[in-house]
């Protein structure tokens, strides 16, 4: 029998590079929403670290509110199931609001395109999408990303909020994960 395990392979994006890019994204968002109310909707759990760093860099002139949604995700596998279930919905009504959807990573695009459609149905005044990482190679559904941190190759990554079977969210840099098969 072959037992699969995961290990960190190499660092892809350093803590310094993450922090500096998050500041740049926050400046763009601040410029677009100066003196406006903005509801940032972060997708649990992967986007939490990104949201926290991003919001601390936003200009005080942005009237920022935050809320969270959770969808079913990869679980212990590194492959997307394509199956989506809302496991936690918003607490606030976003009708007439400026909404910023904050997501950790866009891969096939299935998650974000579903969430964008869902939020559009709630009639926000505007809806923008902010993702930390973009893996363009595996795109199946088109998504318009308004603020993007980094474009990365098609590799499974962890750290800075992103996990692999619940592990490694607490790393402050982003690492590529290697799958290892061992004879058990
Ligand atoms: P999509 O629906 O675009 O294929 O996938 C989006 C979701 O898949 C992300 O929110 C994230 O939860 C997960 N995902 C995609 N690629 C990776 C990856 O490289 N690492 C981790 N940890 N999650 C990923």
Boltz pocket constraint, residues with backbone or C-beta under 6 A from the ligand:
constraints:
  - pocket:
      binder: B
      contacts: [[A, 46], [A, 73], [A, 74], [A, 80], [A, 103], [A, 104], [A, 105], [A, 106], [A, 107], [A, 108], [A, 109], [A, 110], [A, 111], [A, 112], [A, 155], [A, 156], [A, 157], [A, 158], [A, 162], [A, 163], [A, 164]]
      max_distance: 6.0
